[in-house]
Amino acid sequence: MCLGNRCRLALAALILADEATAPELGLYLDDRDVPDPWGKEPDAFADVVRLIENGAPQHLP
């Protein structure tokens, strides 16, 4: 599970296993990246926390 598409692509490039045994990589939020709040105001971090919390139910049983 990756927070952003750049991370997903980088991880996919590292996988050396064949397609049958390679793990399936996907975005944490199916339709968009989780933004990186680094270097931004505290409100940006709070927004990212809300995105992650709101996306959690799709990954939990």
C-alpha positions in Angstrom: 0.0 0.0 0.0 1.5 3.3 -1.0 0.4 6.9 -0.2 1.4 8.3 -3.6 1.8 7.2 -7.1 5.5 8.2 -7.2 6.2 5.9 -4.2 4.2 3.1 -5.9 6.2 3.3 -9.1 9.5 3.4 -7.2 8.5 0.3 -5.2 7.3 -1.5 -8.3 10.7 -0.9 -9.9 12.4 -2.6 -7.0 10.4 -5.8 -7.2 12.5 -8.5 -8.8 10.0 -11.4 -8.5 8.0 -12.6 -11.4 4.5 -11.3 -11.9 2.9 -14.4 -10.3 4.7 -13.9 -7.0 5.1 -10.1 -6.9 2.9 -8.3 -4.5 0.2 -6.1 -5.8 0.9 -2.5 -5.1 -1.9 0.0 -4.9 -2.6 3.5 -3.7 -3.9 4.0 -0.2 -6.7 6.2 -1.6 -7.8 4.5 -4.8 -8.5 7.7 -6.7 -5.7 10.0 -5.6 -2.4 10.5 -3.9 -2.1 11.4 -0.2 -0.4 14.8 -0.3 3.0 15.2 1.4 2.6 17.9 4.1 6.3 18.3 4.8 7.3 21.9 5.0 3.8 23.2 5.1 1.7 24.7 7.9 0.2 22.5 10.7 -3.2 22.6 9.1 -1.8 20.7 6.1 -0.7 17.9 8.4 -4.2 17.8 10.0 -5.7 17.6 6.5 -3.5 14.6 5.7 -4.5 12.9 8.9 -8.1 13.3 8.1 -7.6 11.8 4.6 -5.8 8.8 6.0 -8.4 8.3 8.7 -11.2 8.6 6.2 -9.5 6.1 3.9 -8.8 3.5 6.6 -12.2 1.7 6.5 -11.6 0.5 2.9 -8.5 -1.4 4.2 -10.0 -2.8 7.4 -12.1 -5.9 7.7 
